[in-house]
């Protein structure tokens, strides 16, 4: 069982690092102005998606599993009238991913199946499920970021 636990922790941790690496590949070349620009009148900027991913992981894994004390203001992730500079937002995202990976590595064999509850997440019944759901959610938004970054490169 210990080998399986290490395989799960190693694989999940590596996937979150992959998500962060992929995000940086597309976001790093953007200027701060491009980072916050909405290429369409509707939808979100790349910056707001980064804030959203940071908030999502900080709440669902940070607050609910790692017990960081993080308090989420989900609406502000998309509407902050004074958003941080791109570098600050990416720094917060990177620290959050590092926290997620560290939390994954701290899970014992028995921790994966521990009961999990959180606001807006009735389907996740245990810790393993929330780590997988958050990974899928993160890469879904990375796909949106790739699309938006390509659009911004054309303008």
C-alpha angles and dihedrals in degrees: 000000000000090000091051091049090052091047092051094045093045094047096046093044091050091050093054089049089050090052090052092046091050092047091052092049089063102030103043095070092054121098118233089256092052090045090061100034119106107220088205131036089247129049132036138303121241087251094056090050090052090050089048093051090048091050093045095052093039091056106035096040105014101045099026102040108015091037093224094157092239113164114204128218099187096179092056090057086072103029109036104143091204105039120185123259114275092252092053092048092049091047090054090048092051092049089050093051089049089052091050092050091047090049091050091052091051094057114110123209089266095047096068092068097044114127113266129201131172141153112275093010109091093146096062105087099171141018095264091056094051093050090052094043092049091048091053092046091050094051091045088060092043086060089055090047091053090052094046092046091053090050092049091051089060094055 
